[in-house]
Structures are given as C-alpha cells and as structure tokens.
Amino acid sequence: MANRPHVVVVGAGFAGIDCVRRLVNEPVDITLVDRNNFSTFTPLLYQVATAGLTGSDVATAIRGHFHDAANLRVRFGEVTGVDWDRSVVQIDDDELPFDHLVLAAGATTNWFAIEGAHENAFPMTTLADADHVRAHVLERFEAADADPSLVDCGALTVLVAGGGPTGVEMAGALAELFAMVLAKDFRRLDMSRARVVLVEMLPHVLAPFSEGGRRHAAETLRARGVELRLGEKIAAVEDGAVRLASGEVIRAQSIVWAVGVRANPLADVLGLEQSQGGRIVVGPDQRPPGRSNVWVAGDMAATAARGDALLPQMAQPAKQTGRFVGGQIARLVRGKSVQTFRYKNLGSMATIGRRSAIADLPAGIRLSGTLGWVSWLFLHLMQLAGLRNRANVLVNWAWSYFTYDRGPRLIYPRATKPGSPS
C-alpha cells in the first residue's frame, strides 16, 4: 500500500469527479480536495436563481458519489498553493504530498474590468450565487409592494448581462417567473412595469449556436417579454443602474452578470504559464510544459480545439478532459505511455423556457421548440447525479409545468447587495 502512487485531485466539479471515477479501480491512492463538501450541477443553477429548484436538487455530497471507493479520501479545505520542489499541495494551514497532481478547480466570474461590475452585479457561478440572486429579486418585489415608488427606481427590473446560454436561460426563466408566478403573488403591483432586459455586445444571442438556433432563441425571448439589447456594450455598472457605451442608462436594481468566466484564481499563484482568461497552458496530453506529474482538466485548462481556439468552459469539455486525465495517470501507473486528448463534440443545448429550447447536435441535427425542450429535459435529468436528485427535479419540473407555479420562493440568505460576502 505504501508504494502506491498518491494522486491529489483539486476540485470536485465535473472534471474532478470524472477523473476520480476513472481512477477508483486503479492501483493508486486518491485524495479529492474541495472547499465545499458538495458538487454542483451548474447547468441548472439558473433554475435555483429563478425559484424553479432548490439548492439540494442540484447539489450532491461529494462523499455520496464514492461510497464504494476504498482508495479515495475526501479532504474538505481550500488549496492555496503548491510547493513544486517538494511536490506538496498547500491546503489552508496544512500540506499534502502528491505523486500526481490534477488541477480541476473550475472557473469563477470574469468581470472583464468593467467599472462597478464586481461591486454592483450578482455573479452566477456557484450555488451561493444562485441563492443570492433569487433572494435579492424577491426582496425587491417585496420592497416595491410595500413602497410602490420604488418601481420607478428599477425595483422590478432585472438586467441580465450576457447573451450566452446562461444569460438566455436566466432571462427566459425570469420572464416566466414574473408572468406565471409573481403576477399572482403580488396582485397590488403593476406587473406591466416588471422588466427583464438582456444586454449582449454581439448582434445576436447564443454565439456558439447555429444561425437558425440563435434566431429562434431571440424570437422566443422577445415573444415572452424579454427586452433584447443586442450590439450594446456595458460601460459601467452602478448601484441600481447600468450605463451603456452609448451613454444610455438602464435603471435596474437586480443585475445578473452572465458575461463569462475565467479560470479559478488558484491558477494565478502556481507559476505555470497561462493563456486567455487565466487558463493554464497545457500540451496535447493535458500536462503543462515541463511538468510530467501535473495535469490540468476542465475550466482551468487552456485545451486547444481547432486553430487558436480553446475548448469552451462548459460541462462536456470538463467531463471529457477529467476522464482523459484519469486514464492517462492509470496508463503511466501500469507502465504505458500517455496519449493525445481528442475532444468529441456532443453538441450544445439551451432552453428558453416552457416548451422551447434549441439543440445543435452532431451530424447536423438541429432541434428547436418543443422537441428541443424535451431533449433538453431528458439530457439534463439523466446527467444529474443520484436518483434522489433526479426524482426531486422531475417532480419539481412536473409541478411547475402543470400548475404554472414554483415552489421555493424563499428569501434566504437575507438578501444582500452584490459584492457582499456570502
């Protein structure tokens, strides 16, 4: 047992979990480190933020993934650095030696140096972020119900910055929440004043999708009352307002930042070469140049796609690079040579709301509307970890669909201003 290689995996997101799954039956000892004791199914965070699901529906205890993994230890803590000379990971006030190190700590919000964004906008990358968005939006409606003059100050306006999948899904879900649920909850309010505004600097939403899919998404959002401000750049985010590059000011007391992400700040302190968005430069085997026992997977890795492009920081690239890295460590342990990572594009999906989604799948298959929506529901339900989570999500989705209602309209934690500590 003492001679078995020790693999330390940093991060229990898609990449880290899949890496560990690949290694649990190999002759290695594994330590999985994360600052949370749970993993989050991040594609459904927007539903937590819009009162469609609860946090426990989309999160699973890390230890619950690996009850039968005798060679795994889970370590609750935050990695602050690495001593490369001694091959030691620094965790809070402790150290952890490694033979192989897998960096899979994910991504965080990219504020793109926009003035006031960090201080005045809500990010959407963690479960705590989603809880804060929901609490703040609901608290603003409660405040406006008590003092209707706040409507003129943008209390009923949510501005979503960014027209990628997260922004589109967030805007569509908010429009449904306002029209189907909050209109019944707040009968004293003039709900015609409630607004969802989506601002995107490109002339279209969902840039990675086909032209037909982008057009369908935009038409559906507009039909559901979302105000699309395409080709508009945000110059600054203020307390209760967004200033566009054109000089126009949009008053909104809830500002959701879905513009993009960058690599976890851990990447900035490791002394490894970085690419755009702070991602760590890796070779075709997912190892940084000159590091034979260090691997990078998921959102932290600058994994090449075609040409100079990098793979998107999304679930599928994370899962595939995580599994690949686990497989390469297993090959080395068994005396085999490493291979070259090859990404398999399984397609992209985004939902705009009830009975409307788009899917760009391999072999040129394009789905939209109800068929795309059913496909999106099935895929996401199957990808959730654990039977309990799948059952809870299915019940919540069915309840929302048949009753036009949503369950967890709860203000907790107490609504805070953007930029406040979680």
Secondary structure, DSSP 4 states (H G I P E B T S, - for coil): -TTSPEEEEE--SHHHHHHHHHHTTSSSEEEEEESSSEEE-GGGHHHHHTTSS-HHHHEEEHHHH-TT-TTEEEEES-EEEEETTTTEEEETTEEEE-SEEEE---EEE--TT-BTHHHHSB--SSHHHHHHHHHHHHHHHHHHHH-GGGGGGTTTEEEEE--SHHHHHHHHHHHHIIIIIIHHH-TTS-GGG-EEEEEESSSSS-TTS-HHHHHHHHHHHHHTTEEEEET--EEEEETTEEEETTS-EEE-SEEEE-S-EEE-GGGGGS---B-GGGPEE--TTS--TT-TTEEE-GGGEE-B-STT-B--SSHHHHHHHHHHHHHHHHHHHTTPPP---------EEEEEETTEEEEEEGGGEEEEHHHHHHHHHHHHHHHSSSHHHHHHHHHHHHHHHHHS--S-----SPP--TTS--
